[in-house]
Amino acid sequence: EEVLKKFIFASKYPNGPFHMEVIKQKKTNKIFLVEGHPREVGFNMYYLACKNITGQNLYKNSVYAKINKKLNDKDIINKNIYRNYCCRYIPIKKNGIIKNIHFKKFKDKKNIKTFINVFKKKNEVLNNSHDDASRVGYIMSFSNKKNYNLENYTKNILNNYFVINYYWFLYLFENIYVNKILWEIRL
């Protein structure tokens, strides 16, 4: 953690999101920095989370700044809409062809607002469960109640309401067939 802090301070980055990826070596517990630079987290999760937390429309603000159009004070002032939040990606846990993927209906607790987004679809092939693109969607929960543990809350929603099923035989057949074609091409 100290090395990561030193890296950010050494970069002299003034303020804003800073994305870092690390690998933790299991045998030694050493942490190795893979990537670090000022940018948001992937997909549109960062923008939606900021809009829900601050009330700012970062898409609009970015476009206005790039075309030198004046922003109003109300567009850039933090409205502190939510003070307690958890945003997490839904990881790919298995490889295969998606047969079914969705969230079962659930009702948020009082004073909690949850957003879900699944960006993988039926019949898509998942075969990258060991890289930083290994996610099928995200879940974000927001509340002004500090006593809510939104980390556990979103984990509970994932464990109880997220559904993903695979066509295992098609994935195996596809891999065998593709490997056979590749083998014949090499001959």
CORTA-V398704 format. One record per residue. RES is the residue in one letter. D_CENTER is the distance of its C-alpha to the mean C-alpha in Angstrom with 1 decimal. Layout:
res & d_center
RES & D_CENTER
RES & D_CENTER
This chain:
res & d_center
E & 21.3
E & 24.5
V & 24.0
L & 20.6
K & 22.2
K & 25.2
F & 23.1
I & 21.5
F & 25.0
A & 26.7
S & 24.6
K & 26.1
Y & 23.0
P & 24.2
N & 21.3
G & 17.8
P & 14.3
F & 14.5
H & 12.0
M & 13.4
E & 13.1
V & 15.8
I & 17.5
K & 19.6
Q & 22.8
K & 23.8
K & 27.5
T & 27.8
N & 24.7
K & 24.6
I & 21.4
F & 21.2
L & 19.4
V & 17.9
E & 16.5
G & 16.7
H & 17.0
P & 16.5
R & 13.6
E & 10.5
V & 6.9
G & 6.1
F & 7.1
N & 8.6
M & 6.3
Y & 8.4
Y & 11.5
L & 11.3
A & 10.8
C & 13.6
K & 15.7
N & 15.6
I & 16.4
T & 18.9
G & 20.1
Q & 19.8
N & 19.0
L & 17.5
Y & 17.8
K & 21.5
N & 22.1
S & 20.8
V & 23.1
Y & 26.0
A & 25.8
K & 25.9
I & 28.9
N & 30.6
K & 30.7
K & 31.4
L & 28.8
N & 30.3
D & 29.9
K & 28.3
D & 25.5
I & 24.6
I & 25.6
N & 23.0
K & 23.8
N & 22.1
I & 21.2
Y & 19.2
R & 19.7
N & 17.7
Y & 14.0
C & 11.1
C & 7.4
R & 5.6
Y & 3.6
I & 6.9
P & 8.5
I & 11.5
K & 14.4
K & 17.3
N & 18.5
G & 20.4
I & 20.9
I & 19.2
K & 22.0
N & 20.2
I & 16.7
H & 16.3
F & 16.2
K & 19.7
K & 20.9
F & 20.6
K & 22.0
D & 20.4
K & 22.7
K & 24.8
N & 23.2
I & 19.6
K & 17.5
T & 14.5
F & 12.3
I & 10.8
N & 9.7
V & 10.5
F & 10.6
K & 12.8
K & 16.5
K & 19.7
N & 21.4
E & 18.5
V & 18.9
L & 16.3
N & 17.6
N & 15.1
S & 14.1
H & 14.8
D & 12.8
D & 9.6
A & 9.0
S & 9.5
R & 6.9
V & 8.6
G & 6.7
Y & 5.3
I & 8.1
M & 9.4
S & 13.0
F & 15.5
S & 19.1
N & 22.0
K & 23.4
K & 22.8
N & 24.1
Y & 21.3
N & 19.0
L & 15.7
E & 14.0
N & 16.6
Y & 16.6
T & 13.0
K & 13.8
N & 17.0
I & 15.6
L & 13.5
N & 16.7
N & 19.1
Y & 17.8
F & 15.3
V & 17.5
I & 17.2
N & 20.5
Y & 21.6
Y & 24.8
W & 25.5
F & 28.9
L & 27.8
Y & 25.3
L & 28.0
F & 30.6
E & 28.4
N & 28.0
I & 31.7
Y & 32.8
V & 30.7
N & 31.9
K & 35.5
I & 35.4
L & 34.1
W & 36.9
E & 39.5
I & 38.5
R & 39.0
L & 42.5
